[in-house]
Amino acid sequence: MQTLREFYEYRELLKTNVRKDIRGRYKGSILGMLWSFINPLLQVFVYYLVFPYLMRGSMENFLVFLITAFFPWNFFLASINGATGCIKANAGIIKKVYFPRKILILSQVISNLINFFFAVPIILIFVVIFQIPLTWNLIFLPLIAVVEALLCYGCGLILSAINVYVQDVENLVQFFLNLLFYGTPIIYSLDMFPSGSMLYFLVSHNPMTLLMNCYRNVMMYGTMPEWGSLAVLLLISFVLIMIGNWVFDKLQKGFAEEL
């Protein structure tokens, strides 16, 4: 509750940071914010060309299958990377002025959430091009995105605080994110694995798998998200936020000395 009160009191700073994160990301670039769409699309097309016989032959609308998960994954990836390094990146202001440091993590997550919402029409354009009917279940898309944002915020609290003290965190995060990408059915289908195998068990119980399934349900398959999966993700997010708040509050006392 104290954190929420501080966020409310410093809401103007939060808005300023979100605007700065969005504008500063592509400052000096000719295409600017369009790179938020172009980069993921280029990667999607690379995977679409590189894996022609892995999935496309056995799956209808493979390109849509890729896009409906790749943009949500990009949201997660950018949020975790941004949150992990945001305390170090703002070392100068942290040493001079007091403000709730958690705002830096929250602004990273919110700015990437906004970028994701800007990308949603691009996803839906591909869905329409491939003649996949859009249904009213799309109204659940913001709910799924907010759950993902909470998950990113919880992870960001822990990683950003530890990163101040342990120099190897950013490299370890990159390794883990690469591992998580291939451990999530983004460029392949879970059906590839035998249902009783260890790989099937590990991938199917990966929280990101649950998240991608929810996105694909509402955007590609026209069904409701899996409410059980969404509830599990929400529970995991709240647990991570509670742990993250405790870790962050313990470690932030030494930020100025370490930075």
ZALUM-992683 format. One record per residue: residue number from 1; residue in three letters; x, y, z of N, C-alpha, C in turn. Coordinates in steps of 0.2 Angstrom, whole numbers, plus 5000, padded with zeros to 4 digits. Each point is the difference from the previous one (the first is absolute). Example, Ala and Ser with C-alpha at 12.3 -4.5 7.8 and 13.67 -1.06 7.14 Angstrom:
! residues 2
{rec 1, 'ALA', {5066, 4972, 5039}, {4996, 5006, 5000}, {5004, 5006, 5000}},
{rec 2, 'SER', {4998, 5005, 4996}, {5004, 5006, 5001}, {4996, 5005, 5003}},
END
This chain:
! residues 259
{rec 1, 'MET', {5004, 4994, 5000}, {4996, 5006, 5000}, {5004, 5006, 5000}},
{rec 2, 'GLN', {5006, 5000, 5004}, {5004, 5006, 5000}, {5003, 5001, 4993}},
{rec 3, 'THR', {5002, 4995, 4996}, {5002, 5000, 4993}, {4995, 5004, 4996}},
{rec 4, 'LEU', {4994, 4997, 5000}, {4995, 5003, 4996}, {4998, 5007, 5002}},
{rec 5, 'ARG', {5001, 5002, 5006}, {4999, 5007, 5002}, {5006, 5005, 4997}},
{rec 6, 'GLU', {5006, 4997, 5000}, {5006, 5003, 4997}, {4999, 5001, 4993}},
{rec 7, 'PHE', {4997, 4995, 4996}, {4999, 5000, 4993}, {4995, 5006, 4999}},
{rec 8, 'TYR', {4995, 5000, 5004}, {4995, 5005, 4999}, {5003, 5007, 5001}},
{rec 9, 'GLU', {5004, 5001, 5005}, {5003, 5007, 5002}, {5004, 5002, 4994}},
{rec 10, 'TYR', {5004, 4995, 4997}, {5005, 5002, 4995}, {4998, 4998, 4993}},
{rec 11, 'ARG', {4993, 5000, 4999}, {4997, 4998, 4994}, {5002, 5004, 4994}},
{rec 12, 'GLU', {5002, 5007, 5001}, {5002, 5004, 4995}, {5007, 4998, 4998}},
{rec 13, 'LEU', {5004, 4998, 5005}, {5007, 4997, 4998}, {5000, 4994, 4996}},
{rec 14, 'LEU', {4995, 4996, 5002}, {4999, 4993, 4996}, {4998, 5002, 4993}},
{rec 15, 'LYS', {4995, 5004, 4999}, {4998, 5002, 4993}, {5006, 5003, 4996}},
{rec 16, 'THR', {5004, 5004, 5003}, {5006, 5003, 4997}, {5005, 4994, 4998}},
{rec 17, 'ASN', {5001, 4996, 5005}, {5005, 4994, 4998}, {4997, 4996, 4995}},
{rec 18, 'VAL', {4993, 4998, 5000}, {4998, 4996, 4994}, {5000, 5004, 4994}},
{rec 19, 'ARG', {4999, 5006, 4999}, {5001, 5004, 4994}, {5007, 5000, 4998}},
{rec 20, 'LYS', {5005, 5001, 5005}, {5007, 5000, 4998}, {5002, 4993, 4997}},
{rec 21, 'ASP', {4998, 4995, 5004}, {5002, 4993, 4997}, {4997, 4999, 4993}},
{rec 22, 'ILE', {4994, 5002, 4999}, {4997, 4999, 4993}, {5004, 5004, 4995}},
{rec 23, 'ARG', {5001, 5006, 5001}, {5003, 5005, 4995}, {5007, 4998, 5000}},
{rec 24, 'GLY', {5004, 4999, 5005}, {5007, 4999, 5000}, {5002, 4994, 4997}},
{rec 25, 'ARG', {4996, 4995, 5000}, {5002, 4993, 4997}, {5003, 5001, 4993}},
{rec 26, 'TYR', {4996, 5004, 4996}, {5002, 5001, 4993}, {5002, 5007, 4998}},
{rec 27, 'LYS', {5003, 5003, 5005}, {5002, 5007, 4999}, {5005, 5001, 4994}},
{rec 28, 'GLY', {4999, 5004, 4996}, {5005, 5001, 4994}, {4999, 4995, 4994}},
{rec 29, 'SER', {4995, 4995, 5001}, {4999, 4995, 4995}, {4995, 5003, 4995}},
{rec 30, 'ILE', {5001, 4999, 4994}, {4995, 5003, 4994}, {4993, 4997, 5001}},
{rec 31, 'LEU', {5000, 4993, 5001}, {4993, 4997, 5000}, {4997, 5000, 5007}},
{rec 32, 'GLY', {5005, 5002, 5005}, {4997, 5001, 5007}, {4997, 4994, 5003}},
{rec 33, 'MET', {4993, 5001, 5002}, {4997, 4995, 5004}, {4998, 4994, 4995}},
{rec 34, 'LEU', {5000, 5001, 4994}, {4998, 4995, 4995}, {5005, 4994, 5001}},
{rec 35, 'TRP', {5006, 5001, 5003}, {5004, 4994, 5001}, {4997, 4995, 5005}},
{rec 36, 'SER', {4996, 5003, 5005}, {4996, 4995, 5004}, {4997, 4995, 4997}},
{rec 37, 'PHE', {4997, 5001, 4994}, {4997, 4995, 4996}, {5004, 4997, 4995}},
{rec 38, 'ILE', {5005, 5004, 4997}, {5004, 4997, 4994}, {5005, 4995, 5003}},
{rec 39, 'ASN', {5003, 5001, 5006}, {5005, 4995, 5002}, {4996, 4993, 5002}},
{rec 40, 'PRO', {4995, 5000, 5003}, {4997, 4993, 5001}, {4997, 4997, 4994}},
{rec 41, 'LEU', {4998, 5004, 4995}, {4997, 4997, 4994}, {5006, 4997, 4996}},
{rec 42, 'LEU', {5006, 5004, 5000}, {5005, 4997, 4996}, {5003, 4993, 5003}},
{rec 43, 'GLN', {5000, 5000, 5007}, {5002, 4994, 5003}, {4995, 4994, 4999}},
{rec 44, 'VAL', {4993, 5002, 5000}, {4995, 4995, 4998}, {5001, 4997, 4993}},
{rec 45, 'PHE', {5001, 5005, 4995}, {5001, 4997, 4994}, {5006, 4996, 4999}},
{rec 46, 'VAL', {5006, 5002, 5004}, {5006, 4995, 5000}, {4998, 4993, 5002}},
{rec 47, 'TYR', {4996, 5000, 5006}, {4998, 4993, 5002}, {4996, 4997, 4996}},
{rec 48, 'TYR', {4995, 5004, 4996}, {4996, 4997, 4995}, {5003, 4997, 4995}},
{rec 49, 'LEU', {5006, 5003, 4998}, {5004, 4997, 4994}, {5005, 4995, 5002}},
{rec 50, 'VAL', {5003, 5000, 5006}, {5005, 4996, 5003}, {4997, 4993, 5002}},
{rec 51, 'PHE', {4993, 5000, 5002}, {4997, 4994, 5002}, {4995, 4998, 4995}},
{rec 52, 'PRO', {5001, 4999, 4994}, {4994, 4999, 4995}, {4998, 4993, 5001}},
{rec 53, 'TYR', {5004, 4995, 5002}, {4997, 4993, 5001}, {4999, 4998, 5007}},
{rec 54, 'LEU', {5002, 5004, 5004}, {4999, 4998, 5008}, {4993, 5000, 5002}},
{rec 55, 'MET', {4997, 5006, 4998}, {4993, 5001, 5002}, {4995, 5001, 4994}},
{rec 56, 'ARG', {5002, 5004, 4995}, {4995, 5002, 4995}, {4997, 4995, 4996}},
{rec 57, 'GLY', {5003, 4994, 4999}, {4997, 4995, 4997}, {4995, 4997, 5003}},
{rec 58, 'SER', {5000, 5000, 5007}, {4995, 4996, 5004}, {4995, 5005, 5004}},
{rec 59, 'MET', {5001, 5006, 4999}, {4996, 5005, 5003}, {4997, 5005, 4996}},
{rec 60, 'GLU', {4994, 5001, 5000}, {4996, 5006, 4996}, {5002, 5006, 5003}},
{rec 61, 'ASN', {5001, 5006, 4996}, {5001, 5006, 5002}, {5006, 5001, 5005}},
{rec 62, 'PHE', {5005, 4997, 4998}, {5006, 5000, 5004}, {5003, 5007, 5001}},
{rec 63, 'LEU', {4999, 5005, 4995}, {5003, 5007, 5001}, {4996, 5003, 5006}},
{rec 64, 'VAL', {4993, 4999, 5000}, {4996, 5003, 5005}, {5002, 4997, 5007}},
{rec 65, 'PHE', {5001, 4993, 5000}, {5002, 4997, 5006}, {5006, 5003, 5003}},
{rec 66, 'LEU', {5005, 5002, 4996}, {5006, 5003, 5002}, {4999, 5007, 5003}},
{rec 67, 'ILE', {4996, 5004, 4996}, {4999, 5007, 5001}, {4996, 5001, 5007}},
{rec 68, 'THR', {4995, 4996, 5001}, {4996, 5000, 5006}, {5003, 4999, 5006}},
{rec 69, 'ALA', {5006, 4997, 5000}, {5004, 4999, 5006}, {5006, 5004, 5000}},
{rec 70, 'PHE', {5003, 5002, 4994}, {5006, 5003, 5000}, {5000, 5007, 5003}},
{rec 71, 'PHE', {4995, 5004, 4998}, {4999, 5007, 5003}, {4999, 4999, 5007}},
{rec 72, 'PRO', {4996, 4996, 5003}, {5000, 5000, 5008}, {5006, 4998, 5003}},
{rec 73, 'TRP', {5004, 4995, 4996}, {5007, 4999, 5003}, {5004, 5006, 5000}},
{rec 74, 'ASN', {5000, 5004, 4994}, {5004, 5006, 5000}, {4998, 5005, 5005}},
{rec 75, 'PHE', {4994, 5000, 5002}, {4998, 5004, 5006}, {5003, 4998, 5006}},
{rec 76, 'PHE', {5000, 4993, 5001}, {5003, 4997, 5006}, {5008, 5002, 5000}},
{rec 77, 'LEU', {5003, 4998, 4994}, {5007, 5001, 5000}, {5003, 5007, 5001}},
{rec 78, 'ALA', {4996, 5005, 4997}, {5002, 5007, 5000}, {4999, 5002, 5008}},
{rec 79, 'SER', {4995, 4998, 5003}, {4998, 5002, 5007}, {5006, 4998, 5005}},
{rec 80, 'ILE', {5001, 4993, 4999}, {5005, 4997, 5004}, {5007, 5003, 4999}},
{rec 81, 'ASN', {5002, 5001, 4994}, {5007, 5003, 4999}, {5000, 5008, 5002}},
{rec 82, 'GLY', {4995, 5003, 4999}, {4999, 5007, 5002}, {5000, 5001, 5007}},
{rec 83, 'ALA', {4996, 4996, 5004}, {5000, 5000, 5007}, {5006, 4998, 5004}},
{rec 84, 'THR', {5004, 4995, 4997}, {5006, 4998, 5003}, {5005, 5005, 5000}},
{rec 85, 'GLY', {5001, 5004, 4995}, {5005, 5005, 5000}, {4998, 5007, 5002}},
{rec 86, 'CYS', {4994, 5001, 5002}, {4997, 5007, 5000}, {5003, 5004, 5006}},
{rec 87, 'ILE', {5002, 4996, 5006}, {5002, 5004, 5006}, {5007, 5002, 4998}},
{rec 88, 'LYS', {5004, 4996, 4997}, {5007, 5002, 4998}, {5000, 5006, 4995}},
{rec 89, 'ALA', {4995, 4999, 4995}, {5000, 5005, 4995}, {4998, 5007, 5003}},
{rec 90, 'ASN', {4997, 5000, 5006}, {4998, 5007, 5003}, {5004, 5001, 5006}},
{rec 91, 'ALA', {5006, 4998, 5000}, {5004, 5000, 5006}, {5001, 5008, 5002}},
{rec 92, 'GLY', {5001, 5004, 4995}, {5001, 5007, 5002}, {4995, 5003, 5003}},
{rec 93, 'ILE', {4993, 4999, 4998}, {4995, 5003, 5004}, {4998, 4997, 5006}},
{rec 94, 'ILE', {5002, 4994, 5001}, {4998, 4996, 5006}, {5005, 5003, 5006}},
{rec 95, 'LYS', {5006, 5002, 4998}, {5005, 5002, 5005}, {4998, 5008, 5002}},
{rec 96, 'LYS', {4996, 5003, 4996}, {4999, 5007, 5001}, {4993, 5002, 5003}},
{rec 97, 'VAL', {4995, 4996, 4998}, {4993, 5002, 5002}, {4996, 4994, 5002}},
{rec 98, 'TYR', {4996, 5001, 5005}, {4996, 4994, 5003}, {4993, 5000, 4996}},
{rec 99, 'PHE', {4999, 4994, 4998}, {4993, 4998, 4997}, {5000, 4992, 5001}},
{rec 100, 'PRO', {4993, 4998, 5000}, {5000, 4992, 5000}, {5003, 4997, 4994}},
{rec 101, 'ARG', {5006, 4996, 5002}, {5004, 4997, 4995}, {4996, 4995, 4996}},
{rec 102, 'LYS', {4994, 4997, 5003}, {4996, 4995, 4996}, {4997, 5003, 4994}},
{rec 103, 'ILE', {4999, 5007, 5000}, {4997, 5003, 4994}, {5004, 4999, 4994}},
{rec 104, 'LEU', {5007, 4999, 5000}, {5004, 4999, 4995}, {4998, 4993, 4996}},
{rec 105, 'ILE', {4999, 4995, 5005}, {4998, 4993, 4997}, {4993, 5001, 4997}},
{rec 106, 'LEU', {4995, 5003, 5004}, {4993, 5000, 4997}, {5000, 5004, 4994}},
{rec 107, 'SER', {5004, 5005, 4999}, {5000, 5004, 4994}, {5002, 4996, 4994}},
{rec 108, 'GLN', {5005, 4996, 5001}, {5002, 4995, 4995}, {4995, 4996, 4998}},
{rec 109, 'VAL', {4996, 4997, 5004}, {4995, 4995, 4999}, {4994, 5003, 4996}},
{rec 110, 'ILE', {4998, 5006, 5003}, {4995, 5004, 4997}, {5001, 5002, 4993}},
{rec 111, 'SER', {5006, 5003, 4999}, {5002, 5002, 4993}, {5000, 4994, 4995}},
{rec 112, 'ASN', {5002, 4994, 5002}, {5000, 4994, 4996}, {4993, 4998, 4999}},
{rec 113, 'LEU', {4996, 5001, 5005}, {4993, 4998, 4999}, {4997, 5004, 4995}},
{rec 114, 'ILE', {5001, 5006, 5000}, {4997, 5005, 4995}, {5003, 4998, 4993}},
{rec 115, 'ASN', {5006, 4999, 4999}, {5003, 4998, 4994}, {4996, 4993, 4997}},
{rec 116, 'PHE', {4999, 4996, 5005}, {4996, 4994, 4998}, {4993, 5001, 4998}},
{rec 117, 'PHE', {4997, 5005, 5003}, {4993, 5001, 4998}, {5000, 5004, 4993}},
{rec 118, 'PHE', {5005, 5003, 4999}, {5001, 5003, 4993}, {5001, 4995, 4995}},
{rec 119, 'ALA', {5003, 4994, 5002}, {5002, 4995, 4995}, {4994, 4995, 4999}},
{rec 120, 'VAL', {4995, 5000, 5004}, {4994, 4996, 5000}, {4997, 5001, 4993}},
{rec 121, 'PRO', {4998, 5006, 4997}, {4997, 5000, 4994}, {5004, 4997, 4994}},
{rec 122, 'ILE', {5007, 5000, 5001}, {5004, 4996, 4995}, {4999, 4993, 5000}},
{rec 123, 'ILE', {4999, 4997, 5006}, {4999, 4993, 5001}, {4993, 4998, 4997}},
{rec 124, 'LEU', {4995, 5005, 5001}, {4993, 4998, 4998}, {5000, 5001, 4992}},
{rec 125, 'ILE', {5004, 5004, 4997}, {5000, 5001, 4993}, {5002, 4993, 4997}},
{rec 126, 'PHE', {5005, 4997, 5003}, {5002, 4994, 4997}, {4995, 4994, 5001}},
{rec 127, 'VAL', {4996, 5001, 5006}, {4995, 4995, 5001}, {4994, 5001, 4995}},
{rec 128, 'VAL', {4999, 5006, 4998}, {4994, 5001, 4995}, {5003, 4998, 4993}},
{rec 129, 'ILE', {5006, 5001, 4999}, {5003, 4999, 4993}, {4999, 4992, 4999}},
{rec 130, 'PHE', {5002, 4996, 5005}, {4999, 4993, 5000}, {4993, 4997, 5001}},
{rec 131, 'GLN', {4995, 5005, 5000}, {4993, 4998, 5000}, {4998, 4996, 5006}},
{rec 132, 'ILE', {5003, 5002, 5006}, {4999, 4997, 5006}, {4995, 5005, 5003}},
{rec 133, 'PRO', {4994, 4998, 5002}, {4995, 5004, 5003}, {5001, 5003, 5006}},
{rec 134, 'LEU', {4999, 5007, 5001}, {5001, 5003, 5007}, {4994, 4999, 5004}},
{rec 135, 'THR', {5000, 4999, 5006}, {4994, 4999, 5004}, {5000, 5005, 5006}},
{rec 136, 'TRP', {4995, 5000, 5004}, {4999, 5004, 5005}, {5005, 4998, 5006}},
{rec 137, 'ASN', {5003, 4995, 5000}, {5005, 4998, 5005}, {5006, 5004, 5000}},
{rec 138, 'LEU', {5001, 5004, 4995}, {5005, 5005, 5000}, {5000, 5005, 5006}},
{rec 139, 'ILE', {4994, 5001, 5003}, {4999, 5004, 5005}, {5005, 4998, 5006}},
{rec 140, 'PHE', {5002, 4994, 5000}, {5004, 4997, 5006}, {5007, 5002, 4999}},
{rec 141, 'LEU', {5002, 5002, 4994}, {5007, 5001, 4998}, {5003, 5005, 5005}},
{rec 142, 'PRO', {4997, 5006, 5002}, {5003, 5005, 5005}, {5001, 4996, 5007}},
{rec 143, 'LEU', {4996, 4996, 5002}, {5001, 4996, 5006}, {5006, 4996, 5000}},
{rec 144, 'ILE', {5001, 4996, 4995}, {5006, 4996, 4999}, {5006, 5004, 5000}},
{rec 145, 'ALA', {5000, 5006, 4997}, {5006, 5004, 4999}, {5001, 5003, 5007}},
{rec 146, 'VAL', {4995, 5002, 5004}, {5001, 5002, 5007}, {5004, 4995, 5004}},
{rec 147, 'VAL', {4997, 4994, 5000}, {5003, 4994, 5004}, {5007, 5000, 4998}},
{rec 148, 'GLU', {5002, 5000, 4993}, {5007, 5000, 4998}, {5004, 5005, 5003}},
{rec 149, 'ALA', {4997, 5006, 5000}, {5004, 5006, 5003}, {5001, 4999, 5007}},
{rec 150, 'LEU', {4995, 4997, 5004}, {5002, 4999, 5007}, {5005, 4995, 5001}},
{rec 151, 'LEU', {5000, 4995, 4996}, {5006, 4995, 5000}, {5006, 5003, 4998}},
{rec 152, 'CYS', {5001, 5005, 4996}, {5006, 5003, 4998}, {5002, 5005, 5006}},
{rec 153, 'TYR', {4995, 5003, 5003}, {5002, 5005, 5005}, {5003, 4996, 5006}},
{rec 154, 'GLY', {4997, 4994, 5002}, {5002, 4996, 5005}, {5008, 4998, 4999}},
{rec 155, 'CYS', {5001, 4997, 4994}, {5007, 4998, 4998}, {5004, 5006, 5000}},
{rec 156, 'GLY', {4998, 5006, 4998}, {5004, 5006, 4999}, {5002, 5002, 5007}},
{rec 157, 'LEU', {4996, 5000, 5005}, {5002, 5002, 5006}, {5006, 4996, 5003}},
{rec 158, 'ILE', {5000, 4994, 4999}, {5005, 4996, 5003}, {5006, 5001, 4996}},
{rec 159, 'LEU', {5000, 4999, 4993}, {5006, 5001, 4996}, {5003, 5006, 5001}},
{rec 160, 'SER', {4997, 5006, 5000}, {5003, 5006, 5000}, {5003, 5002, 5006}},
{rec 161, 'ALA', {4998, 4997, 5006}, {5003, 5001, 5006}, {5006, 4996, 5001}},
{rec 162, 'ILE', {5000, 4994, 4998}, {5006, 4996, 5000}, {5005, 5002, 4995}},
{rec 163, 'ASN', {4998, 5003, 4994}, {5005, 5002, 4995}, {5005, 5005, 5003}},
{rec 164, 'VAL', {4997, 5004, 5004}, {5004, 5006, 5003}, {5007, 4997, 5004}},
{rec 165, 'TYR', {4999, 4994, 5003}, {5005, 4997, 5004}, {5004, 4995, 4996}},
{rec 166, 'VAL', {4997, 4996, 4996}, {5003, 4995, 4996}, {5001, 5001, 4993}},
{rec 167, 'GLN', {5006, 5001, 4997}, {5001, 5003, 4994}, {4998, 4995, 4994}},
{rec 168, 'ASP', {4999, 4993, 5002}, {4999, 4995, 4995}, {4993, 4999, 4999}},
{rec 169, 'VAL', {4995, 5004, 5003}, {4993, 4998, 5000}, {4998, 5001, 4992}},
{rec 170, 'GLU', {5002, 5006, 4997}, {4997, 5001, 4993}, {5002, 4995, 4996}},
{rec 171, 'ASN', {5006, 4997, 5000}, {5002, 4995, 4996}, {4996, 4993, 5001}},
{rec 172, 'LEU', {4999, 4999, 5007}, {4996, 4994, 5002}, {4993, 5001, 4997}},
{rec 173, 'VAL', {4997, 5006, 5001}, {4993, 5001, 4997}, {5000, 4998, 4993}},
{rec 174, 'GLN', {5005, 5003, 4996}, {5000, 4999, 4993}, {5000, 4992, 4998}},
{rec 175, 'PHE', {5004, 4996, 5004}, {5000, 4993, 4999}, {4994, 4997, 5002}},
{rec 176, 'PHE', {4997, 5002, 5005}, {4994, 4997, 5002}, {4994, 5002, 4996}},
{rec 177, 'LEU', {5000, 5006, 4997}, {4995, 5002, 4995}, {5000, 4996, 4994}},
{rec 178, 'ASN', {5006, 4999, 4997}, {5001, 4995, 4994}, {4998, 4993, 5002}},
{rec 179, 'LEU', {5001, 4998, 5006}, {4998, 4993, 5001}, {4992, 5000, 5001}},
{rec 180, 'LEU', {4998, 5005, 5003}, {4992, 5000, 5001}, {4997, 5001, 4993}},
{rec 181, 'PHE', {5003, 5003, 4995}, {4997, 5001, 4994}, {4999, 4993, 4996}},
{rec 182, 'TYR', {5005, 4996, 5000}, {5000, 4994, 4997}, {4996, 4995, 5004}},
{rec 183, 'GLY', {4999, 5001, 5007}, {4996, 4996, 5004}, {4993, 5002, 5000}},
{rec 184, 'THR', {4998, 5005, 4996}, {4993, 5002, 4999}, {4998, 4999, 4993}},
{rec 185, 'PRO', {4994, 4997, 4999}, {4997, 4998, 4993}, {4998, 5007, 4996}},
{rec 186, 'ILE', {5006, 5003, 4998}, {4999, 5006, 4996}, {5001, 4999, 4993}},
{rec 187, 'ILE', {5005, 4996, 4998}, {5002, 4998, 4993}, {4998, 4993, 4999}},
{rec 188, 'TYR', {4997, 4997, 5004}, {4998, 4993, 4999}, {4994, 4998, 5004}},
{rec 189, 'SER', {4997, 4995, 4999}, {4994, 4998, 5004}, {5002, 4995, 5005}},
{rec 190, 'LEU', {4996, 5000, 5006}, {5001, 4995, 5005}, {4999, 4993, 4998}},
{rec 191, 'ASP', {4996, 5000, 4995}, {4998, 4993, 4997}, {5006, 4996, 4997}},
{rec 192, 'MET', {5005, 5004, 4999}, {5006, 4996, 4998}, {5003, 4995, 5004}},
{rec 193, 'PHE', {4999, 5001, 5007}, {5003, 4995, 5005}, {4994, 4995, 5002}},
{rec 194, 'PRO', {5003, 4994, 5001}, {4995, 4995, 5002}, {4997, 5002, 5007}},
{rec 195, 'SER', {4994, 4999, 5001}, {4996, 5002, 5006}, {5003, 4998, 5006}},
{rec 196, 'GLY', {5003, 4994, 5000}, {5003, 4998, 5007}, {5007, 5001, 5001}},
{rec 197, 'SER', {5003, 5004, 4996}, {5007, 5001, 5000}, {5002, 5005, 5005}},
{rec 198, 'MET', {5006, 5001, 5002}, {5003, 5005, 5005}, {4999, 5007, 4997}},
{rec 199, 'LEU', {5002, 5000, 4993}, {5000, 5006, 4997}, {4993, 5003, 5000}},
{rec 200, 'TYR', {4995, 4996, 4998}, {4993, 5002, 5000}, {4998, 5003, 5007}},
{rec 201, 'PHE', {5002, 4996, 5005}, {4998, 5003, 5007}, {5003, 5006, 5002}},
{rec 202, 'LEU', {5007, 5001, 4998}, {5003, 5006, 5002}, {4998, 5006, 4996}},
{rec 203, 'VAL', {4999, 4999, 4993}, {4997, 5006, 4996}, {4993, 5002, 5002}},
{rec 204, 'SER', {4996, 4995, 5001}, {4993, 5001, 5001}, {4999, 5003, 5007}},
{rec 205, 'HIS', {5005, 4999, 5005}, {4999, 5004, 5006}, {5004, 5006, 5001}},
{rec 206, 'ASN', {5003, 5002, 4994}, {5003, 5006, 5000}, {4995, 5006, 5000}},
{rec 207, 'PRO', {5001, 5005, 5005}, {4995, 5005, 5000}, {4999, 5004, 4994}},
{rec 208, 'MET', {5005, 5001, 4996}, {5000, 5003, 4994}, {4996, 4997, 4995}},
{rec 209, 'THR', {5000, 4993, 5000}, {4995, 4996, 4996}, {4993, 5001, 5001}},
{rec 210, 'LEU', {4998, 5001, 5007}, {4993, 5001, 5002}, {4998, 5007, 4997}},
{rec 211, 'LEU', {5005, 5005, 5000}, {4999, 5007, 4998}, {4999, 5000, 4992}},
{rec 212, 'MET', {5004, 4996, 4997}, {4999, 5000, 4992}, {4994, 4997, 4998}},
{rec 213, 'ASN', {4998, 4995, 5004}, {4994, 4996, 4998}, {4994, 5005, 5001}},
{rec 214, 'CYS', {5000, 5004, 5005}, {4994, 5005, 5001}, {5000, 5005, 4994}},
{rec 215, 'TYR', {5006, 5002, 4998}, {5000, 5005, 4995}, {4997, 4997, 4993}},
{rec 216, 'ARG', {5003, 4994, 4999}, {4998, 4997, 4994}, {4992, 4998, 5000}},
{rec 217, 'ASN', {4998, 4998, 5006}, {4993, 4999, 5000}, {4995, 5006, 4998}},
{rec 218, 'VAL', {5002, 5006, 5002}, {4995, 5005, 4999}, {5002, 5003, 4993}},
{rec 219, 'MET', {5006, 5000, 4998}, {5002, 5003, 4993}, {4999, 4995, 4994}},
{rec 220, 'MET', {5002, 4994, 5001}, {5001, 4995, 4995}, {4994, 4995, 4999}},
{rec 221, 'TYR', {4998, 4998, 5006}, {4995, 4994, 5000}, {4993, 5003, 5002}},
{rec 222, 'GLY', {5000, 5006, 5002}, {4993, 5003, 5001}, {4996, 4998, 5006}},
{rec 223, 'THR', {5004, 4997, 5005}, {4997, 4997, 5006}, {5002, 5005, 5006}},
{rec 224, 'MET', {4997, 4998, 5006}, {5002, 5003, 5006}, {5007, 4998, 5002}},
{rec 225, 'PRO', {5003, 5004, 5004}, {5007, 4998, 5003}, {4998, 4995, 5005}},
{rec 226, 'GLU', {5006, 4996, 5001}, {4999, 4994, 5005}, {5000, 5003, 5007}},
{rec 227, 'TRP', {4994, 5001, 5003}, {4999, 5004, 5006}, {5005, 4996, 5006}},
{rec 228, 'GLY', {5000, 4994, 5000}, {5005, 4997, 5005}, {5007, 5002, 4999}},
{rec 229, 'SER', {5002, 5000, 4994}, {5007, 5002, 4998}, {5001, 5007, 5002}},
{rec 230, 'LEU', {4995, 5005, 4999}, {5001, 5007, 5001}, {5000, 5001, 5008}},
{rec 231, 'ALA', {4996, 4996, 5004}, {5000, 5000, 5007}, {5007, 4998, 5003}},
{rec 232, 'VAL', {5003, 4995, 4997}, {5006, 4998, 5002}, {5005, 5005, 4999}},
{rec 233, 'LEU', {5000, 5003, 4994}, {5005, 5006, 4998}, {4999, 5006, 5005}},
{rec 234, 'LEU', {4994, 5001, 5001}, {4998, 5006, 5005}, {5003, 4998, 5007}},
{rec 235, 'LEU', {4999, 4994, 5002}, {5003, 4998, 5007}, {5008, 5001, 5000}},
{rec 236, 'ILE', {5003, 4997, 4995}, {5007, 5000, 4999}, {5002, 5008, 5000}},
{rec 237, 'SER', {4997, 5004, 4996}, {5002, 5007, 5000}, {4999, 5003, 5007}},
{rec 238, 'PHE', {4995, 4999, 5003}, {4999, 5003, 5007}, {5006, 4998, 5005}},
{rec 239, 'VAL', {5001, 4993, 4999}, {5006, 4998, 5005}, {5006, 5003, 4998}},
{rec 240, 'LEU', {5002, 5001, 4994}, {5006, 5003, 4997}, {5000, 5007, 5003}},
{rec 241, 'ILE', {4994, 5004, 4999}, {5000, 5007, 5002}, {5001, 5000, 5008}},
{rec 242, 'MET', {4998, 4996, 5004}, {5001, 5000, 5007}, {5007, 4999, 5002}},
{rec 243, 'ILE', {5003, 4994, 4996}, {5007, 4999, 5001}, {5004, 5006, 4998}},
{rec 244, 'GLY', {4998, 5002, 4994}, {5004, 5006, 4997}, {5000, 5006, 5004}},
{rec 245, 'ASN', {4994, 5002, 5003}, {5000, 5005, 5005}, {5005, 4999, 5006}},
{rec 246, 'TRP', {5000, 4994, 5003}, {5004, 4999, 5005}, {5007, 5001, 4999}},
{rec 247, 'VAL', {5002, 4996, 4994}, {5007, 5001, 4998}, {5002, 5007, 4998}},
{rec 248, 'PHE', {4996, 5003, 4997}, {5002, 5007, 4997}, {5000, 5005, 5006}},
{rec 249, 'ASP', {4996, 4999, 5005}, {5000, 5004, 5006}, {5006, 4999, 5004}},
{rec 250, 'LYS', {5002, 4994, 5001}, {5006, 4998, 5003}, {5007, 5003, 4997}},
{rec 251, 'LEU', {5000, 5000, 4993}, {5006, 5001, 4997}, {5001, 5007, 4998}},
{rec 252, 'GLN', {4994, 5004, 4999}, {5000, 5007, 4998}, {5004, 5005, 5004}},
{rec 253, 'LYS', {5001, 4998, 5007}, {5003, 5004, 5004}, {5007, 5001, 4998}},
{rec 254, 'GLY', {5003, 4995, 4997}, {5007, 5001, 4998}, {5001, 5002, 4993}},
{rec 255, 'PHE', {4995, 5002, 4996}, {5001, 5001, 4993}, {5005, 5006, 4999}},
{rec 256, 'ALA', {4999, 5006, 5004}, {5004, 5005, 4998}, {5008, 4999, 5001}},
{rec 257, 'GLU', {5001, 4996, 5005}, {5007, 4998, 5001}, {5003, 4995, 4995}},
{rec 258, 'GLU', {4996, 4996, 4997}, {5002, 4995, 4995}, {5001, 5003, 4993}},
{rec 259, 'LEU', {4995, 5004, 4999}, {5000, 5003, 4993}, {5006, 5005, 4998}},
END
